[in-house]
Amino acid sequence: MNPLLTSFDTAPFSQIKNEHFKPAFLKAMEDARAEIDAITSNSDSPTFENTVVALEFSGQQLDRISSIFFNLNSAETNEEIQKIAQEISPLLSEFSNDITLNQALFERIKSIYNQKDTLNLTIEQDTLLSKKYKSFSRNGANLSEDKKKRLREIDAKLSKLKLKFGENVLAETNKYEMHLTDKKDIEGLPEGVKEMAAQLAKSKDKEGWLITLDYPSYIPFMKYAKNRELRKKLALAFGSKAFKGDELDNQEQVLSLAKLRFERANLLGYKTHAHFVLEERMAETPEKVHSFLNELLEKAKPAAKKEYKQLEDFAKEIDHIDKLQKWDGSYYSEKLKQKLFNLDDEQLKPYFKLENVISGVFTVAKKLFGLHFEEVFDIDKYHEEVKTYKVYDADKNFLSLFYADFHPRKGKRGGAWMTSFKSQWIKDGENSRPQISNVCNFTPSTETKPSLLTFNEVTTLFHEFGHGLHGMLANTTYPSLSGTSVFWDFVELPSQVLENWCYEKEALELFATHYETGEVIPMDLVEKIKASATFQEGMATLRQLSFGLLDMAWHGTDPTAITDVKTYETKAFSGTNLFPETPETCMSTAFAHIFQGGYSSGYYSYKWAEVLDADAFAYFKEKGIFNKEVANKFKDNVLSKGGTENPMALYKRFRGAAPKVESLLKRAGLLSSK
């Protein structure tokens, strides 16, 4: 019996073998097609219930299988899973097209959509109907047959290209090791980092220390290693991922993805891929995105230049560095930060034991939203490191299952993300609750120390948990409108707003205790964290804007004439560059957010959501960071509502007004005082 084709509540990971996936996908697609046929062959006149709702709840087994498979392909993959993904993705793409290009189904949806004003629908029903109609019209339902055929070809190619892009980046990350045997080479590294590097070397039967491109290894080395040549070597290895002209090179993937996306948008009647994407975003148009990014650029650039000059002077003063390079940035920034604020990550890490931070984020969620987290040990999981929790509200009602997976390993892609194994919905009077997962790559424990997080890792944990809350607190009727199924430039609000609690004394005192003594984090350190929060904010803002502008350069223009990825990227970065250009590196070839993930034409949304989060947190600050009234308004109008309404309407209902960009500029210290 194939476990994926049985009825299961939680994913039966221990029973699943790789050979189960393809047959399960094929059978689930066949069943879903039968459900679609039942809708189109219904002799009754099309109604909201027999067509729109029936379509919404079709293919649920396929959705569950897909979520299990693609989550494993991100968090616990291997060559066999990657091969299956390459086989399955075009089939899923074709299946999706079979639905959106199904003329009989579209005609039924269209007839309901054309009379929607007379149907007395709720706001959520109206949103669902509009979304379904647009999913057809925006994906080729109105095209001629030959254009539909070309659309199918493009979508099949895109699905394979995205997978190949991600596989190459992961392979490049896994492949690289910097093996050090001379003690001088690890000078400057904190004890915990040295121990982690020694432990890694030992696990591979090597003497000395191993440094890799995984963030917990790469970032501390760039920040603390005294040996400039080794920093350069590591930075170039990191920056040249999938840019070496070999079998793992992604330049062809980048060009093909950009050009096919552009052709697809043209086919559907849009000027560029960005015009297509942004029609369904708060920002609405590429022009508005450019205007938004350029407004912030204008405010941040003078501050960034000033900060860069300060850093350059500092490096020259202490180490006679004539020309600051990319591999010097983190190192001298950390030294300067220590000088200005007498603060460094190593002072803070003992107060951020992973288990304490997890307990802290749970406590913050309890104080804000009345949530209780209970660790359980009888839920099947895909790796022994995964922790599982049941989540309850203040009245002990079950809300969600929560999976948490915190450390790097070979089969796991880099970065941090939130995902789900099951959405939330209400059907036949039953509120079916979600299954949410946070996946991160944090500093692991060593033989002598538990997992102690950098402050950046603490904010990352809070960030992903904010996404998690958006999923856990979902309370909508339809799965496609539930949880994080919102406009892409709204989805980062819950995650980014939660990061703010990491800087507040009232929150830090709940969990930031020394892992050996139990001492609460001293107030002077809390003050230093707050004081240093805007350190080099101009440079950080410029960096983030450069990524948004690169994304828009690839997707907001006609890319057909581009032949050289690096040349094009360099031009896109020209207005935001501070450090000298390095010809050996290229960001685009490893920019998974926009070429593998869902952020194409959407990277600006991190900054867009920062405006929302700064404005939202200003409200909490005004009333008290654990104010129940404000927290309930945020839960009821943002977290539980998913994509049931226009996000600006939801935000205004929470805040009472539209967000102001000044809130962000003020928090970032970028408002020029007059």
C-alpha positions as CSV (number, residue, x, y, z in Angstrom):
1,M,0.0,0.0,0.0
2,N,1.3,3.4,-1.0
3,P,1.2,5.5,2.3
4,L,0.8,8.7,0.3
5,L,-2.5,7.4,-1.2
6,T,-4.0,6.6,2.2
7,S,-6.1,9.0,4.3
8,F,-3.6,10.6,6.7
9,D,-3.8,13.5,9.1
10,T,0.0,14.1,9.6
11,A,2.5,13.2,6.9
12,P,3.6,9.5,7.4
13,F,7.3,10.3,6.8
14,S,8.6,7.0,8.2
15,Q,6.5,4.9,5.9
16,I,7.3,6.9,2.7
17,K,9.9,5.6,0.3
18,N,11.2,7.5,-2.7
19,E,9.6,5.0,-5.1
20,H,6.2,6.0,-3.6
21,F,6.2,9.5,-4.9
22,K,5.8,9.2,-8.6
23,P,2.9,6.7,-8.6
24,A,1.2,8.8,-5.8
25,F,1.5,11.9,-7.9
26,L,0.1,10.2,-11.0
27,K,-2.8,8.7,-9.2
28,A,-3.6,11.9,-7.3
29,M,-3.5,13.9,-10.6
30,E,-5.9,11.3,-12.2
31,D,-8.3,11.6,-9.3
32,A,-8.1,15.4,-9.4
33,R,-8.9,15.4,-13.1
34,A,-11.9,13.2,-12.4
35,E,-13.1,15.8,-9.9
36,I,-12.7,18.5,-12.5
37,D,-14.6,16.4,-15.0
38,A,-17.4,16.0,-12.5
39,I,-17.7,19.8,-12.3
40,T,-17.7,20.4,-16.1
41,S,-20.1,17.6,-16.8
42,N,-22.6,18.7,-14.2
43,S,-25.9,19.3,-16.1
44,D,-27.1,21.9,-13.5
45,S,-26.5,25.5,-14.2
46,P,-23.2,26.8,-12.8
47,T,-23.4,28.2,-9.3
48,F,-20.9,29.4,-6.8
49,E,-21.2,26.1,-4.8
50,N,-21.2,23.6,-7.6
51,T,-18.4,25.2,-9.5
52,V,-16.2,27.6,-7.6
53,V,-16.3,25.8,-4.2
54,A,-16.1,22.4,-5.9
55,L,-13.0,23.6,-7.7
56,E,-11.5,25.0,-4.6
57,F,-11.7,21.7,-2.7
58,S,-10.7,19.5,-5.6
59,G,-7.2,17.9,-5.7
60,Q,-6.7,18.0,-2.0
61,Q,-4.7,14.7,-1.9
62,L,-2.5,16.0,-4.7
63,D,-1.9,19.2,-2.6
64,R,-0.9,17.1,0.4
65,I,1.5,14.9,-1.6
66,S,3.0,18.0,-3.3
67,S,3.6,19.8,0.0
68,I,5.3,16.7,1.5
69,F,7.5,16.1,-1.6
70,F,8.6,19.7,-2.3
71,N,9.3,20.4,1.4
72,L,11.5,17.3,1.5
73,N,13.2,18.5,-1.7
74,S,14.1,21.7,0.2
75,A,14.9,20.3,3.7
76,E,16.0,16.7,3.3
77,T,16.8,16.1,-0.4
78,N,19.1,13.6,-2.2
79,E,19.9,12.8,-5.8
80,E,16.9,10.5,-6.1
81,I,14.4,13.1,-4.9
82,Q,16.0,15.7,-7.2
83,K,15.6,13.3,-10.1
84,I,11.9,12.7,-9.2
85,A,11.4,16.4,-9.0
86,Q,12.7,16.9,-12.5
87,E,10.3,14.2,-13.7
88,I,7.3,15.4,-11.7
89,S,7.5,19.2,-12.1
90,P,6.7,19.3,-15.8
91,L,3.7,16.9,-15.2
92,L,2.4,19.2,-12.4
93,S,2.9,22.2,-14.7
94,E,0.9,20.4,-17.4
95,F,-1.8,19.4,-14.9
96,S,-2.1,23.0,-13.7
97,N,-2.4,24.2,-17.3
98,D,-5.0,21.5,-18.0
99,I,-7.1,23.2,-15.4
100,T,-6.5,26.9,-16.3
101,L,-6.8,26.1,-20.0
102,N,-10.0,24.0,-19.6
103,Q,-12.5,25.9,-21.7
104,A,-15.6,24.2,-20.3
105,L,-14.5,25.0,-16.7
106,F,-13.6,28.6,-17.6
107,E,-17.0,29.1,-19.2
108,R,-18.7,28.0,-15.9
109,I,-16.5,30.3,-13.8
110,K,-16.9,33.2,-16.2
111,S,-20.7,32.9,-16.2
112,I,-20.7,33.1,-12.4
113,Y,-18.2,35.9,-12.4
114,N,-20.3,37.9,-14.9
115,Q,-23.2,37.9,-12.5
116,K,-21.3,38.2,-9.2
117,D,-22.9,41.6,-8.3
118,T,-26.3,39.9,-8.1
119,L,-25.2,36.8,-6.1
120,N,-25.1,38.5,-2.6
121,L,-21.6,37.0,-1.9
122,T,-19.6,37.6,1.3
123,I,-16.3,39.5,1.0
124,E,-14.4,36.2,1.2
125,Q,-16.6,34.5,-1.4
126,D,-16.3,37.5,-3.7
127,T,-12.5,37.4,-3.3
128,L,-12.4,33.6,-4.0
129,L,-14.5,34.1,-7.2
130,S,-12.4,37.0,-8.4
131,K,-9.2,35.0,-7.7
132,K,-10.5,31.9,-9.5
133,Y,-11.5,34.0,-12.5
134,K,-8.2,35.7,-12.7
135,S,-6.3,32.5,-12.3
136,F,-7.9,31.5,-15.7
137,S,-7.7,34.8,-17.5
138,R,-4.2,35.6,-16.3
139,N,-3.0,32.1,-17.3
140,G,-4.2,31.8,-20.8
141,A,-7.9,30.9,-20.8
142,N,-8.6,33.6,-23.4
143,L,-5.8,32.6,-25.7
144,S,-6.1,31.0,-29.1
145,E,-5.2,27.3,-29.3
146,D,-1.7,27.8,-30.7
147,K,-0.9,30.3,-28.0
148,K,-2.2,28.0,-25.3
149,K,0.1,25.3,-26.7
150,R,3.1,27.6,-26.5
151,L,2.1,28.6,-22.9
152,R,2.2,24.9,-21.9
153,E,5.7,24.5,-23.5
154,I,7.0,27.6,-21.6
155,D,5.5,26.5,-18.3
156,A,7.0,23.0,-18.6
157,K,10.5,24.5,-19.4
158,L,10.2,27.0,-16.5
159,S,9.4,24.3,-13.9
160,K,12.5,22.3,-14.9
161,L,14.8,25.4,-15.1
162,K,13.9,26.5,-11.6
163,L,14.7,23.1,-10.2
164,K,18.0,22.9,-12.1
165,F,18.9,26.4,-10.8
166,G,18.3,25.3,-7.2
167,E,20.1,22.0,-7.5
168,N,23.2,23.7,-8.9
169,V,23.3,26.2,-6.0
170,L,22.9,23.5,-3.5
171,A,25.6,21.3,-5.1
172,E,28.0,24.3,-5.2
173,T,27.3,25.0,-1.5
174,N,27.9,21.4,-0.6
175,K,31.0,20.9,-2.7
176,Y,33.1,23.7,-1.3
177,E,35.4,23.2,1.7
178,M,38.2,25.4,3.0
179,H,40.5,23.0,4.9
180,L,42.8,24.8,7.3
181,T,45.6,23.2,9.3
182,D,47.7,26.1,10.5
183,K,46.6,27.8,13.8
184,K,47.5,31.2,12.3
185,D,44.7,30.7,9.7
186,I,42.0,30.7,12.3
187,E,43.2,33.7,14.3
188,G,40.4,36.0,15.3
189,L,37.7,33.3,15.2
190,P,35.7,32.9,18.4
191,E,36.2,29.7,20.3
192,G,32.7,28.4,19.4
193,V,33.4,28.9,15.7
194,K,36.8,27.2,16.0
195,E,35.2,24.3,17.8
196,M,32.4,23.9,15.2
197,A,35.0,24.0,12.4
198,A,37.2,21.4,14.2
199,Q,34.2,19.2,14.8
200,L,33.3,19.3,11.1
201,A,36.8,18.4,10.1
202,K,36.8,15.5,12.6
203,S,33.5,14.2,11.2
204,K,35.2,14.0,7.8
205,D,38.4,12.3,9.2
206,K,40.5,15.4,8.6
207,E,43.0,17.3,10.8
208,G,42.5,21.0,11.7
209,W,39.4,23.0,10.7
210,L,36.8,23.0,7.9
211,I,35.1,26.1,6.8
212,T,32.1,25.8,4.4
213,L,29.6,28.0,2.5
214,D,26.8,27.2,5.0
215,Y,25.9,30.4,6.8
216,P,26.8,29.4,10.4
217,S,30.3,28.7,9.0
218,Y,30.7,31.3,6.3
219,I,29.4,34.4,8.2
220,P,31.5,34.2,11.3
221,F,34.6,33.5,9.2
222,M,34.0,36.7,7.2
223,K,33.3,38.6,10.3
224,Y,36.2,37.6,12.5
225,A,39.0,35.9,10.6
226,K,42.1,38.0,10.7
227,N,43.7,36.5,7.6
228,R,42.6,38.8,4.7
229,E,43.7,36.4,2.0
230,L,41.5,33.6,3.4
231,R,38.6,36.0,3.7
232,K,39.0,36.9,0.1
233,K,39.3,33.2,-0.9
234,L,36.0,32.4,0.9
235,A,34.2,35.5,-0.3
236,L,35.1,34.7,-3.9
237,A,33.9,31.1,-3.5
238,F,30.6,32.2,-2.0
239,G,30.1,34.9,-4.6
240,S,31.0,32.7,-7.6
241,K,28.4,30.0,-6.8
242,A,27.1,28.6,-10.1
243,F,29.3,31.1,-12.0
244,K,32.3,29.1,-13.1
245,G,31.5,28.0,-16.6
246,D,31.3,24.3,-15.5
247,E,28.4,21.8,-15.3
248,L,27.0,23.6,-12.3
249,D,27.0,27.0,-13.9
250,N,23.6,28.8,-13.8
251,Q,24.1,31.6,-16.4
252,E,22.1,29.8,-19.1
253,Q,19.4,29.1,-16.5
254,V,19.2,32.8,-15.6
255,L,19.0,34.0,-19.2
256,S,16.4,31.3,-20.1
257,L,14.2,32.0,-17.1
258,A,14.2,35.7,-17.7
259,K,13.5,35.4,-21.4
260,L,10.8,32.7,-21.0
261,R,9.0,34.7,-18.3
262,F,9.1,37.7,-20.6
263,E,7.7,35.7,-23.5
264,R,5.0,34.2,-21.2
265,A,3.9,37.7,-20.0
266,N,3.8,39.0,-23.6
267,L,1.7,36.0,-24.7
268,L,-0.8,36.9,-22.0
269,G,-0.9,40.6,-23.0
270,Y,1.5,42.1,-20.5
271,K,4.4,44.3,-21.3
272,T,6.9,42.4,-19.0
273,H,6.9,39.7,-16.4
274,A,6.8,42.4,-13.7
275,H,3.7,43.9,-15.2
276,F,2.1,40.5,-15.0
277,V,3.2,39.8,-11.4
278,L,2.5,43.2,-9.9
279,E,-1.1,43.3,-11.1
280,E,-1.7,41.0,-8.1
281,R,0.4,43.0,-5.6
282,M,-0.2,46.0,-3.3
283,A,2.4,47.9,-5.4
284,E,0.3,47.3,-8.6
285,T,2.9,48.4,-11.3
286,P,6.6,48.3,-12.0
287,E,6.5,52.1,-12.1
288,K,5.3,52.3,-8.5
289,V,8.0,49.8,-7.4
290,H,10.7,51.8,-9.1
291,S,9.4,55.0,-7.5
292,F,9.3,53.3,-4.1
293,L,12.8,51.9,-4.4
294,N,14.2,55.1,-5.7
295,E,12.6,57.2,-3.0
296,L,14.3,55.0,-0.4
297,L,17.6,55.0,-2.4
298,E,17.6,58.8,-2.4
299,K,17.2,58.8,1.4
300,A,19.7,56.0,2.1
301,K,22.5,56.8,-0.3
302,P,24.0,59.8,1.5
303,A,24.0,57.9,4.8
304,A,25.4,54.8,3.1
305,K,28.3,56.8,1.5
306,K,29.0,58.5,4.9
307,E,29.1,55.1,6.6
308,Y,31.3,53.6,3.9
309,K,33.8,56.4,4.2
310,Q,33.8,56.0,8.0
311,L,34.5,52.2,7.5
312,E,37.2,52.9,4.9
313,D,39.0,55.4,7.2
314,F,38.7,53.0,10.1
315,A,40.3,50.1,8.1
316,K,43.0,52.4,7.0
317,E,43.7,53.7,10.5
318,I,43.9,50.3,12.2
319,D,45.3,48.0,9.4
320,H,46.6,50.4,6.7
321,I,44.0,49.0,4.2
322,D,44.3,51.2,1.1
323,K,41.2,49.9,-0.7
324,L,38.3,48.4,1.1
325,Q,37.1,45.2,-0.7
326,K,33.9,43.1,-0.3
327,W,35.7,40.6,1.9
328,D,36.7,43.4,4.3
329,G,33.1,44.7,4.9
330,S,31.9,42.3,7.6
331,Y,35.3,42.2,9.3
332,Y,35.8,45.9,9.8
333,S,32.1,46.6,10.4
334,E,32.3,44.2,13.3
335,K,35.5,45.8,14.6
336,L,34.0,49.3,14.3
337,K,30.8,48.2,16.0
338,Q,32.8,46.9,18.9
339,K,34.7,50.2,19.1
340,L,31.6,52.4,18.9
341,F,29.2,50.3,21.0
342,N,31.6,47.9,22.9
343,L,29.4,45.1,21.6
344,D,29.9,42.0,19.6
345,D,28.1,38.8,18.8
346,E,30.3,36.8,21.1
347,Q,29.2,38.8,24.1
348,L,25.6,38.2,23.2
349,K,25.6,34.5,22.2
350,P,25.8,33.1,25.7
351,Y,22.4,34.7,26.3
352,F,20.8,33.2,23.3
353,K,20.8,29.4,23.8
354,L,18.5,28.0,21.0
355,E,16.1,26.3,23.5
356,N,15.8,29.6,25.4
357,V,15.1,31.6,22.3
358,I,12.4,29.1,21.2
359,S,10.9,29.3,24.7
360,G,11.1,33.1,24.3
361,V,9.3,33.3,21.0
362,F,6.6,31.0,22.4
363,T,6.2,33.3,25.5
364,V,5.9,36.4,23.3
365,A,3.2,34.6,21.3
366,K,1.5,33.7,24.5
367,K,1.6,37.2,25.9
368,L,0.3,38.7,22.6
369,F,-2.1,36.1,21.3
370,G,-2.7,33.7,24.2
371,L,-1.0,30.8,22.5
372,H,0.3,27.6,24.2
373,F,3.0,25.3,22.7
374,E,3.3,21.8,23.8
375,E,6.2,19.7,22.5
376,V,5.0,16.2,21.4
377,F,7.0,13.1,20.5
378,D,4.4,10.9,18.7
379,I,4.3,12.9,15.4
380,D,6.1,11.3,12.5
381,K,9.0,13.5,11.2
382,Y,11.3,13.5,8.2
383,H,14.6,13.9,10.3
384,E,15.5,13.2,13.9
385,E,16.5,16.9,14.4
386,V,13.0,18.1,13.7
387,K,10.9,19.2,16.8
388,T,7.1,18.9,16.8
389,Y,4.6,21.0,18.8
390,K,0.9,21.2,19.3
391,V,-0.4,24.7,19.5
392,Y,-3.5,25.7,21.5
393,D,-5.3,29.0,22.1
394,A,-6.1,30.5,25.5
395,D,-9.3,28.3,25.8
396,K,-7.2,25.1,25.1
397,N,-8.7,24.8,21.5
398,F,-6.2,23.0,19.2
399,L,-5.0,25.5,16.6
400,S,-2.1,24.0,14.7
401,L,0.7,21.5,14.5
402,F,4.2,23.1,14.3
403,Y,7.3,21.5,12.9
404,A,10.7,23.2,13.7
405,D,14.0,22.3,11.9
406,F,16.9,24.4,13.0
407,H,20.4,23.2,11.8
408,P,22.3,22.9,8.5
409,R,22.9,19.5,6.9
410,K,23.8,18.1,3.6
411,G,20.4,17.6,2.1
412,K,19.0,21.0,3.2
413,R,19.2,24.2,1.1
414,G,20.6,27.3,2.8
415,G,18.6,30.1,4.3
416,A,15.5,30.1,6.4
417,W,11.8,29.7,5.5
418,M,8.3,28.9,6.7
419,T,6.2,26.4,4.8
420,S,3.2,24.3,5.5
421,F,2.3,20.6,5.2
422,K,-1.4,21.3,5.3
423,S,-3.5,24.5,4.9
424,Q,-6.4,25.6,7.1
425,W,-10.0,25.6,5.9
426,I,-13.6,25.3,7.1
427,K,-15.9,22.7,5.5
428,D,-19.1,21.0,6.5
429,G,-19.0,23.0,9.8
430,E,-15.5,21.7,10.7
431,N,-12.5,24.0,11.0
432,S,-9.6,21.8,9.7
433,R,-6.4,23.2,11.3
434,P,-3.1,23.8,9.6
435,Q,0.3,22.1,9.9
436,I,3.1,24.7,9.8
437,S,6.9,24.3,9.5
438,N,9.9,26.6,10.2
439,V,13.2,25.5,8.6
440,C,16.4,27.3,9.4
441,N,20.2,26.9,9.3
442,F,21.4,28.0,12.7
443,T,24.7,27.5,14.5
444,P,24.7,23.9,15.8
445,S,25.8,22.7,19.2
446,T,29.4,21.5,19.7
447,E,31.0,19.0,22.1
448,T,31.3,21.7,24.8
449,K,28.6,24.2,24.1
450,P,24.9,24.1,23.3
451,S,23.5,25.8,20.2
452,L,24.2,29.5,20.9
453,L,22.7,31.9,18.4
454,T,24.1,35.1,17.0
455,F,21.7,38.1,17.4
456,N,21.1,37.9,13.7
457,E,20.0,34.3,14.1
458,V,17.7,35.3,16.9
459,T,15.9,37.9,14.7
460,T,15.7,35.3,11.9
461,L,14.0,32.8,14.3
462,F,11.5,35.5,15.3
463,H,11.0,36.4,11.6
464,E,10.2,32.9,10.4
465,F,8.0,32.4,13.5
466,G,6.1,35.5,12.5
467,H,5.3,33.8,9.2
468,G,4.5,30.7,11.2
469,L,1.9,32.6,13.3
470,H,0.3,33.8,10.0
471,G,-0.2,30.2,9.2
472,M,-1.1,28.9,12.6
473,L,-3.7,31.6,13.4
474,A,-5.4,31.3,9.9
475,N,-9.2,31.2,10.2
476,T,-10.7,31.3,6.7
477,T,-13.2,29.2,4.8
478,Y,-11.2,28.4,1.8
479,P,-7.7,26.9,1.7
480,S,-6.4,29.0,-1.2
481,L,-7.1,32.2,0.9
482,S,-5.7,30.9,4.1
483,G,-2.6,31.8,6.2
484,T,0.2,33.2,4.0
485,S,-1.9,33.0,0.8
486,V,-1.8,36.8,0.5
487,F,-0.3,39.4,-1.8
488,W,3.4,38.8,-1.9
489,D,4.3,42.3,-0.7
490,F,2.0,41.9,2.4
491,V,3.3,38.4,3.4
492,E,6.4,39.8,5.1
493,L,4.5,42.0,7.5
494,P,3.8,39.4,10.2
495,S,7.4,38.1,10.0
496,Q,9.1,41.4,10.0
497,V,7.0,43.0,12.7
498,L,7.8,40.2,15.1
499,E,11.5,40.9,14.8
500,N,10.9,44.2,16.7
501,W,10.4,42.3,20.0
502,C,14.0,41.2,19.8
503,Y,15.2,44.7,20.6
504,E,12.8,45.4,23.5
505,K,13.9,45.0,27.1
506,E,10.5,43.8,28.2
507,A,10.7,40.9,25.7
508,L,14.4,40.1,26.0
509,E,14.1,39.7,29.8
510,L,11.7,36.8,29.1
511,F,14.2,34.6,27.5
512,A,17.7,36.1,27.2
513,T,19.4,34.3,30.1
514,H,23.0,33.2,30.3
515,Y,23.2,29.5,29.4
516,E,25.6,28.7,32.3
517,T,24.6,31.1,35.1
518,G,21.0,31.8,34.3
519,E,21.7,35.5,34.6
520,V,19.2,37.7,32.7
521,I,20.9,39.7,29.9
522,P,22.3,42.9,31.6
523,M,20.6,46.2,30.8
524,D,23.7,47.7,29.4
525,L,23.8,45.0,26.7
526,V,20.1,45.6,25.9
527,E,20.9,49.3,25.6
528,K,23.8,48.5,23.3
529,I,21.6,46.2,21.1
530,K,19.1,49.1,20.7
531,A,21.8,51.7,20.1
532,S,23.5,49.6,17.5
533,A,20.2,48.6,15.8
534,T,20.7,51.4,13.2
535,F,24.5,50.9,12.9
536,Q,25.3,51.1,9.1
537,E,21.6,51.1,8.3
538,G,22.3,53.2,5.3
539,M,24.6,50.6,3.9
540,A,22.2,47.8,4.8
541,T,19.3,49.6,3.1
542,L,21.4,50.2,0.0
543,R,22.3,46.5,-0.2
544,Q,18.6,45.5,0.1
545,L,17.6,48.0,-2.5
546,S,20.3,46.7,-4.9
547,F,18.7,43.3,-4.7
548,G,15.2,44.7,-5.5
549,L,16.6,46.7,-8.4
550,L,18.4,43.7,-9.8
551,D,15.2,41.7,-9.6
552,M,13.3,44.5,-11.5
553,A,16.1,44.7,-14.0
554,W,15.7,41.0,-14.9
555,H,11.9,41.1,-14.8
556,G,10.7,44.6,-15.5
557,T,12.3,45.1,-18.9
558,D,12.7,43.2,-22.2
559,P,15.6,40.8,-21.6
560,T,15.7,39.3,-25.1
561,A,18.9,41.1,-26.1
562,I,20.8,40.2,-23.0
563,T,23.7,37.9,-23.7
564,D,26.0,38.3,-20.7
565,V,24.6,37.8,-17.2
566,K,27.5,39.5,-15.4
567,T,27.6,42.6,-17.6
568,Y,23.9,43.1,-17.2
569,E,24.0,42.6,-13.4
570,T,26.9,45.1,-13.1
571,K,24.8,47.7,-14.9
572,A,21.8,47.0,-12.6
573,F,24.0,47.5,-9.5
574,S,25.7,50.6,-10.7
575,G,23.6,53.1,-8.7
576,T,24.0,51.1,-5.4
577,N,27.6,49.9,-5.5
578,L,29.9,51.0,-2.6
579,F,32.6,48.3,-2.8
580,P,34.8,47.8,-5.8
581,E,33.5,45.3,-8.4
582,T,34.8,41.7,-8.4
583,P,34.7,40.2,-11.9
584,E,34.9,36.6,-10.5
585,T,31.5,36.9,-8.7
586,C,27.9,37.1,-9.8
587,M,24.9,37.3,-7.6
588,S,22.2,36.4,-10.2
589,T,23.5,32.9,-10.7
590,A,22.8,32.1,-7.0
591,F,19.9,34.5,-6.4
592,A,17.5,31.7,-5.5
593,H,14.7,34.0,-4.2
594,I,14.0,35.3,-7.7
595,F,15.1,32.5,-9.9
596,Q,14.0,29.4,-7.9
597,G,11.6,30.7,-5.2
598,G,8.6,32.9,-5.6
599,Y,10.1,36.4,-5.4
600,S,10.5,37.2,-9.2
601,S,9.4,40.8,-9.5
602,G,8.8,40.7,-5.7
603,Y,12.1,41.2,-3.9
604,Y,11.2,44.9,-3.3
605,S,8.5,43.5,-1.0
606,Y,10.9,43.1,1.9
607,K,11.4,46.8,2.0
608,W,7.7,47.4,1.2
609,A,6.8,45.3,4.2
610,E,9.3,47.1,6.3
611,V,7.3,50.2,5.9
612,L,4.2,48.3,7.1
613,D,6.1,46.7,10.0
614,A,7.7,49.9,11.2
615,D,4.3,51.6,11.1
616,A,2.5,48.7,12.8
617,F,5.2,48.4,15.5
618,A,5.0,52.2,16.2
619,Y,1.3,51.4,17.2
620,F,2.4,48.7,19.6
621,K,5.1,51.0,21.1
622,E,2.5,53.7,21.6
623,K,0.1,51.4,23.4
624,G,2.6,49.0,25.0
625,I,4.5,46.1,23.2
626,F,2.3,43.5,24.9
627,N,-1.0,45.5,24.7
628,K,-3.8,43.0,24.3
629,E,-6.1,45.3,22.4
630,V,-3.5,46.1,19.7
631,A,-2.4,42.4,19.6
632,N,-6.1,41.3,19.1
633,K,-6.6,43.9,16.4
634,F,-3.5,42.6,14.6
635,K,-4.6,38.9,15.0
636,D,-8.2,39.6,13.9
637,N,-7.5,41.9,11.0
638,V,-4.1,40.6,9.7
639,L,-3.0,37.2,11.0
640,S,-6.3,35.3,10.9
641,K,-7.7,36.8,7.7
642,G,-5.2,35.5,5.2
643,G,-6.0,36.7,1.6
644,T,-9.7,37.0,2.1
645,E,-9.6,40.8,1.5
646,N,-7.5,43.5,-0.1
647,P,-4.5,43.8,2.3
648,M,-4.6,47.6,2.4
649,A,-8.2,47.3,3.7
650,L,-7.1,44.8,6.4
651,Y,-4.1,47.0,7.3
652,K,-6.2,50.2,7.7
653,R,-8.7,48.3,9.8
654,F,-5.9,47.3,12.1
655,R,-4.1,50.6,12.2
656,G,-6.8,53.1,11.4
657,A,-4.8,54.6,8.6
658,A,-2.5,53.8,5.7
659,P,1.1,53.1,6.5
660,K,3.6,56.0,6.3
661,V,7.1,55.6,4.8
662,E,8.4,58.0,7.5
663,S,7.9,55.3,10.1
664,L,10.6,53.2,8.5
665,L,12.9,56.1,7.8
666,K,12.6,57.3,11.4
667,R,13.3,53.8,12.8
668,A,16.3,53.4,10.4
669,G,17.7,56.7,11.4
670,L,17.5,57.9,7.8
671,L,15.3,60.9,8.3
672,S,17.5,64.0,8.0
673,S,17.0,66.2,11.0
674,K,16.2,69.8,10.1
